[in-house]
Amino acid sequence: MMKYINKYSWKSFLSTQSKTVLEKDGIFCWKTRKNNQLSADHPLTPADLPTLVSLAPFNFFYFTAEDVAFLKNNGFSVIARKDPDITIPIKDINLAGRKYHGIRGAINKAKTYNLTCQDNFNDYTDVKNMLEKWSNTCGEKYFQDRSGKHKYFFLNNLHQNCINLFLYDGYELVSFAVVSPPDEANCCSYISGKALCANYPGLSEYTDVLIYKKIQSLGAEFISLGGGAKTLRSYKMKFPGAFALISFDGTATYD
């Protein structure tokens, strides 16, 4: 089953506001100052009910329509909104043809920067500085992360055991991507990624294609990109074969 949430990707939601963190049989919960936040890496079943009841009320992320129905049928009051989860096939990425000339052009442009590819960052300060610069140059187009979750993720080395790509221009980090290892369905989750595209046009596409090729070599056939704002979903949908799986974010209380 292609699903964004797995034992690696849910950690990208943690932030400096996260307090108690729970992992139990594929149910992931992290408490912030106000609420429990919850995700699951599998379809909800009756075996999950005691855990779900004990955690209520909670906010949830990337639940399926069946998960939402399960909650409603088992005593929960639910408010949910759709958030399409974009997935693309990467077994045979083909960017040929006029439709993808924009992506090809972006990649060719980025190749001229002669960046260095690494499996890890040199120093956490590199990540911190890059994220601050990204927020000032690209954040308005997509979003500005006020929770500090990306800094938290790398500061606590939560990218370890994932597949990583860090691109440097000399000593300056200019782009990165973090992807979970392929699961039993040969699907990965795109956990985190940023590029200083305002200063390096084409860098986002270049970084993404590089990480896709990297997980291709490990047997990955699909990558789940998650949802996000309309502008970000439009970017994700421009890759060959992209399709949306409907997922839901929302709140649940136990009556």
Secondary structure, DSSP 8 states (H G I E B T S, - for coil): ---S--TTGGGGG--TT---EEEETTEEEEE-SS-EEEEESS---GGGHHHHHHH-SEEEEEE-HHHHHHHHHTTEEEEEEE--EEEEE-TT----SGGGHHHHHHHHHHHTT--EEESS-S-HHHHHHHHHHHHHHTTTTS----S-HHHHHHHTTTTTTSEEEEEEETTEEEEEEEE----TTSEEEEEEEEE-TTTSTTHHHHHHHHHHHHHHTTT--EEEEE---HHHHHHHHTSTT-EEE--EEEEEEE-
